[in-house]
Amino acid sequence: MKMLEFVLKNYKNFNARATRDATLAYWRHVESGGKMFWAVAGAMSSAQLGITLAPAIRAGLIHGMSVTGANLEESLFRLVAHHSYKDFPEYRYFAKKDDTKILEERMRRVTDTSIPEDEAFRAVEKFIVPMWKEAAAKKTRKFWHEYFYDLVLTIGDDLYEGDPEECWLLAAARARLPLVVPGYEDSTFGNIFASHVKLGECEASIAKSGIEYMADFYDRYRELSEGRGIGFFQIGGGIAGDFPICVVPSIKYDLEEPVKPWAYFCQISDSTTSYGSYSGATPNEKITWDKLTEDTPMFVIESDATIVAPLMLSALLECKEHPGKAKKLIEAATGEGKAHAGAAK
């Protein structure tokens, strides 16, 4: 229980306190039978969030996800091309000629790491393009993530360079985790798919649209929100977060049907609060859109998700593995047990 103990002992104020409180509220919700939905923006897959995200999926700490098309494909890239990635810890001091050299080496830099063109993009392309063409020939249609689920489950482990236990896409595919990939056109393989549509080699309709994602998500949300309800855990902002959280007001106002509100909300973001920014909007603003309520437990952690999310997931995995011990540690640190005993008297 080293990570949980560390958080309980050291995280007392500011963003540290928000991290602690969000972690404990997450655990209370899941322990009581609730579910949790993750929205993942940014370049979290290239940053290897799968190291803790994949075990969390397997442990039943995550029950659905919304991810960008980039995060979806980059989880697969890390699995098949991990050894070919290059890191650039000195990137802050690069000149334009340094990045031009990286381009000439057929690498695509993402902050301090880079995705190899041939070992990642082109290697995956050899598998997925025939899948698209087969779908076109058979006139079948799938959601964008379903093509990637099928691919990651069918490639042989002889093609693995990364640790499959650290591939969140593989863990999600094996669990048939409900997934939405809004705006998938804005990704490398979205562009590749568009080129094959332009060349007349497949139809755009073989990939179900974002509208169809939402129409299907109505049903997925109803299923996930049964019982104790489902919480919303967001990394970054943009469409990965805004698309799925809108399902609640859409069911309520557009379908005119009863719906449970989100049961928890936490956002990790380094976006500063700013004018008109979704990423920088405070949770209270979402109350006015009927996405959250004044009773929803809300947390904002203004920090780097590559630091905070693995820490939180590690603590939650400890709680999942040793719930009894976790309960005692939490009660000792927060006084919850004493408070409950006093209320009982």
WOPE-V597827 format. One record per residue. N is the residue number from 1. PSI is psi in degrees with one decimal (none if undefined). OMEGA is omega in radians with two decimals (none if undefined). D_LAST is the distance of its C-alpha to the last C-alpha in Angstrom with 1 decimal. Layout:
BEGIN
<<N	PSI	OMEGA	D_LAST> <N	PSI	OMEGA	D_LAST>>
END
This chain:
BEGIN
<<1	30.5	-3.03	31.4> <2	-41.5	-3.09	33.6> <3	-42.4	3.11	33.5> <4	-44.7	3.12	29.8> <5	-39.9	3.13	29.3> <6	-46.2	-3.13	32.1> <7	-46.6	-3.10	30.5> <8	-34.9	-3.08	27.1> <9	-39.1	-2.95	28.8> <10	-25.7	-3.00	31.6> <11	92.5	-3.00	30.9> <12	-34.1	-3.02	29.2> <13	166.7	3.08	31.2> <14	-139.4	-3.12	33.7> <15	-26.8	3.08	34.9> <16	-43.9	3.12	33.2> <17	-41.7	3.11	29.8> <18	-38.3	3.11	30.7> <19	-45.5	3.13	31.8> <20	-50.0	-3.08	28.5> <21	-39.0	3.13	26.3> <22	-37.7	3.13	28.7> <23	-45.9	-3.13	28.7> <24	-39.8	3.12	25.0> <25	-36.4	3.07	24.8> <26	-48.5	-3.10	27.8> <27	-43.0	3.12	26.2> <28	-41.6	-3.12	22.9> <29	-47.6	-3.10	25.2> <30	-40.2	-3.13	27.5> <31	-31.7	-3.11	25.0> <32	6.2	3.09	23.3> <33	0.9	3.11	26.9> <34	168.4	3.13	28.3> <35	165.8	-3.11	31.8> <36	133.4	3.13	33.5> <37	131.8	-3.12	37.0> <38	138.0	2.99	39.0> <39	121.1	-2.99	41.8> <40	111.0	3.05	44.1> <41	-167.9	3.14	46.8> <42	-167.7	-3.11	48.9> <43	48.7	-3.03	50.7> <44	-32.5	-3.14	47.7> <45	-40.7	3.08	49.7> <46	-29.7	3.10	52.5> <47	5.2	3.02	49.9> <48	38.1	3.04	48.8> <49	-20.3	3.13	45.2> <50	-20.9	3.14	45.8> <51	-39.9	3.09	45.0> <52	-25.9	-3.11	41.3> <53	-41.1	-3.14	41.5> <54	-47.9	3.08	43.2> <55	-33.9	3.13	40.7> <56	-37.1	3.08	37.8> <57	-46.3	-3.13	39.7> <58	-32.2	-3.10	40.2> <59	-3.6	3.13	36.5> <60	25.5	3.10	35.4> <61	-11.6	-3.13	33.9> <62	131.1	-2.99	36.5> <63	-2.7	3.09	37.4> <64	159.0	-3.09	40.2> <65	150.3	2.89	42.3> <66	124.4	-3.09	44.6> <67	154.6	3.01	47.1> <68	158.7	3.07	50.4> <69	-32.1	3.13	53.6> <70	-45.9	3.13	54.1> <71	-36.3	3.12	50.9> <72	-53.8	-3.07	51.7> <73	-32.8	-3.08	55.2> <74	-22.2	2.99	54.4> <75	-40.2	3.09	51.9> <76	-39.5	3.11	54.9> <77	-43.2	-3.14	57.2> <78	-28.4	3.14	55.0> <79	-42.1	-3.01	55.2> <80	-13.7	-3.03	59.0> <81	20.5	-3.00	60.3> <82	-43.5	-3.06	57.8> <83	-17.3	-3.10	60.5> <84	-5.6	3.06	62.7> <85	150.2	3.03	60.3> <86	141.1	3.10	61.3> <87	148.1	-3.12	59.0> <88	75.0	-3.11	60.1> <89	-17.4	-3.14	57.8> <90	18.0	-3.00	60.5> <91	-27.8	-3.12	60.4> <92	-20.1	-3.06	59.7> <93	12.7	-3.12	63.1> <94	146.7	2.94	65.1> <95	170.8	-3.14	68.1> <96	-35.1	-3.12	69.3> <97	-27.7	3.10	71.8> <98	-42.5	3.11	68.9> <99	-30.5	3.05	67.3> <100	-38.8	3.10	70.7> <101	-39.8	3.09	71.1> <102	-41.7	3.08	67.8> <103	-46.4	-3.11	69.1> <104	-23.3	3.07	72.3> <105	6.3	3.10	70.4> <106	41.8	3.05	68.9> <107	149.6	3.14	65.4> <108	107.5	-3.00	63.0> <109	136.1	3.02	60.8> <110	92.2	-3.07	57.1> <111	-102.5	-3.05	56.2> <112	8.9	3.06	56.5> <113	-179.6	-3.12	57.3> <114	147.0	-3.13	59.8> <115	128.1	-3.13	60.3> <116	124.3	-3.10	63.6> <117	-54.6	-3.00	65.8> <118	-42.5	-3.07	67.7> <119	-21.9	-3.12	65.1> <120	-74.3	-3.07	62.3> <121	-55.0	-3.02	63.6> <122	-31.9	3.12	66.8> <123	-44.4	3.13	65.6> <124	-35.9	3.14	62.9> <125	-37.4	-3.12	65.4> <126	-26.4	-3.12	67.6> <127	-43.4	-2.97	64.8> <128	-30.9	3.12	63.3> <129	-44.5	3.06	66.5> <130	-31.2	3.09	67.9> <131	-41.8	3.10	64.6> <132	-45.2	-3.11	65.1> <133	-37.4	3.09	68.7> <134	-41.0	3.10	67.8> <135	-39.1	3.12	65.3> <136	-41.9	-3.13	68.1> <137	-38.0	-3.12	70.6> <138	-5.0	-3.12	68.2> <139	42.6	3.06	66.9> <140	158.0	-3.10	63.3> <141	140.1	3.12	60.5> <142	160.3	2.95	57.3> <143	154.4	-3.07	54.6> <144	-45.0	-3.09	55.4> <145	-24.2	-3.12	52.7> <146	-32.8	3.05	53.9> <147	-40.0	-3.13	57.2> <148	-34.7	3.02	55.4> <149	-48.6	-3.13	53.1> <150	-41.4	-3.10	56.3> <151	-48.5	-3.07	58.0> <152	-24.7	3.13	55.4> <153	-14.2	-3.07	55.0> <154	-22.6	3.13	58.8> <155	145.4	-3.11	60.1> <156	152.4	-3.13	60.7> <157	-9.3	3.05	58.8> <158	-15.3	3.12	62.2> <159	-4.9	-3.13	61.8> <160	132.0	2.92	58.5> <161	-34.3	3.07	58.7> <162	168.9	3.11	55.0> <163	118.2	-3.13	52.3> <164	-24.8	3.10	51.4> <165	-11.7	-3.14	47.8> <166	12.3	3.12	47.6> <167	105.5	-3.08	49.1> <168	-31.5	3.12	46.4> <169	-41.7	3.12	49.0> <170	-42.8	3.11	49.6> <171	-41.5	3.14	45.9> <172	-40.0	-3.14	45.5> <173	-42.7	3.13	48.7> <174	-33.2	3.14	47.7> <175	-5.2	-3.04	44.4> <176	47.2	-3.11	46.2> <177	132.9	3.05	43.6> <178	129.0	-3.06	43.9> <179	142.9	2.94	45.9> <180	141.1	-3.13	47.4> <181	76.7	-3.11	50.1> <182	141.8	3.11	50.9> <183	32.1	-3.09	54.1> <184	-17.5	3.10	55.3> <185	-28.2	-3.13	58.8> <186	64.9	3.09	58.0> <187	166.5	-3.13	58.2> <188	-46.5	-3.12	61.0> <189	-19.3	2.95	61.2> <190	-42.1	3.09	60.8> <191	-42.0	3.13	64.0> <192	-41.7	3.11	65.6> <193	-43.8	3.13	64.8> <194	-37.5	3.14	66.3> <195	-37.7	3.13	69.5> <196	-29.9	3.03	69.9> <197	-44.0	-3.14	69.4> <198	-36.4	-3.14	72.0> <199	-4.1	3.11	74.4> <200	18.4	-3.09	74.0> <201	-15.7	3.03	72.7> <202	165.4	-3.12	69.5> <203	142.4	3.11	68.0> <204	-27.2	-3.06	65.1> <205	-11.3	3.12	63.5> <206	-19.3	3.04	62.8> <207	117.3	-3.13	59.7> <208	149.0	-3.01	57.3> <209	172.0	3.05	56.6> <210	-34.0	3.09	53.6> <211	-40.2	3.10	53.5> <212	-33.0	3.04	53.3> <213	-46.4	-3.12	50.5> <214	-41.8	3.14	48.4> <215	-38.2	3.10	49.4> <216	-33.5	-3.09	48.2> <217	-25.1	3.03	45.1> <218	-47.8	-3.11	43.9> <219	-41.2	3.13	43.6> <220	-40.0	-3.13	42.2> <221	-42.6	3.13	39.4> <222	-42.5	3.14	38.5> <223	-45.8	-3.07	38.2> <224	-27.7	-3.08	36.2> <225	2.7	3.09	33.7> <226	153.9	3.11	32.8> <227	-121.8	-3.05	29.2> <228	-5.3	3.13	27.0> <229	176.4	-3.11	30.0> <230	137.4	3.11	32.1> <231	169.6	-3.08	31.9> <232	117.1	-3.12	34.9> <233	116.3	-2.96	35.8> <234	130.4	3.00	38.9> <235	120.0	-3.12	41.4> <236	-156.5	-3.10	44.0> <237	-141.0	3.10	45.0> <238	-160.2	-3.00	47.9> <239	-30.0	3.14	48.6> <240	-32.2	3.12	46.5> <241	-44.9	-3.03	43.4> <242	-34.8	-3.12	44.5> <243	-56.8	-3.07	46.1> <244	-32.2	-3.09	43.1> <245	-21.2	3.13	40.4> <246	-8.8	-3.08	42.7> <247	-32.8	-3.11	42.2> <248	-55.9	3.10	39.2> <249	-28.3	3.14	41.1> <250	-42.3	3.08	44.2> <251	-41.6	-3.07	42.7> <252	-46.4	-3.02	41.2> <253	-35.2	-3.07	44.3> <254	-43.3	3.06	47.2> <255	-18.0	-3.11	46.4> <256	48.6	3.14	44.4> <257	153.9	3.12	41.9> <258	145.5	-3.12	38.1> <259	144.2	3.05	36.5> <260	141.2	3.05	33.2> <261	163.8	3.03	33.0> <262	139.0	-3.00	32.7> <263	-4.0	-3.06	29.1> <264	149.8	3.04	29.5> <265	132.0	3.02	32.3> <266	134.4	3.07	33.5> <267	129.8	2.97	37.0> <268	119.5	-3.11	38.7> <269	145.1	3.03	41.9> <270	12.8	3.08	44.2> <271	128.4	3.13	45.6> <272	150.6	3.09	45.2> <273	123.6	-3.04	44.0> <274	173.4	-3.03	47.3> <275	116.9	3.05	49.1> <276	4.5	-3.10	49.2> <277	129.1	3.04	48.0> <278	-44.0	-3.11	45.7> <279	-34.4	-3.09	44.9> <280	3.5	-3.14	44.0> <281	141.7	3.09	42.2> <282	154.9	-3.14	38.6> <283	-32.5	-3.13	36.1> <284	-33.6	3.13	35.6> <285	-32.7	-3.13	39.2> <286	-21.2	3.06	38.4> <287	-39.6	-3.09	36.1> <288	-20.8	3.10	39.4> <289	3.5	3.14	40.9> <290	29.3	3.05	38.0> <291	-33.6	3.08	37.6> <292	167.5	3.06	34.0> <293	169.2	3.14	31.5> <294	-15.1	3.13	29.5> <295	-6.7	-3.14	26.4> <296	126.9	3.01	28.0> <297	122.0	-3.05	26.7> <298	138.3	-3.13	29.9> <299	137.6	3.02	31.3> <300	123.8	3.12	34.8> <301	106.1	-3.11	36.1> <302	88.8	-3.07	39.4> <303	-177.2	3.13	41.0> <304	119.5	-3.09	43.3> <305	-26.2	3.13	42.0> <306	-19.5	3.06	44.1> <307	-46.5	-2.97	41.9> <308	-46.1	-3.04	38.5> <309	-46.5	3.10	38.5> <310	-35.6	3.12	39.4> <311	-47.4	3.14	36.8> <312	-45.0	-3.12	34.0> <313	-38.3	3.13	35.5> <314	-43.3	3.11	35.7> <315	-40.9	-3.14	32.0> <316	-36.3	3.09	31.1> <317	-36.0	3.06	33.5> <318	-42.4	3.11	31.8> <319	-40.8	-3.13	28.4> <320	-38.1	-3.12	30.2> <321	-34.4	-3.10	31.8> <322	68.2	-3.06	28.8> <323	-37.2	3.14	25.6> <324	-46.4	3.13	23.5> <325	-39.0	3.12	24.8> <326	-41.9	-3.14	24.5> <327	-43.8	-3.14	20.8> <328	-42.6	3.14	20.3> <329	-43.0	-3.12	22.7> <330	-43.2	3.13	21.2> <331	-40.9	3.14	17.6> <332	-35.9	-3.07	19.3> <333	-30.7	-3.03	21.4> <334	-13.9	-3.10	19.1> <335	15.0	-3.11	15.7> <336	-41.7	-3.11	14.4> <337	-42.3	3.14	12.6> <338	-40.3	-3.12	10.7> <339	-41.2	3.12	10.1> <340	-39.9	3.14	8.8> <341	-40.3	3.13	6.5> <342	-39.8	-3.14	5.2> <343	-35.0	-3.13	5.4> <344	-34.7	3.12	3.8> <345	none	none	0.0>>
END
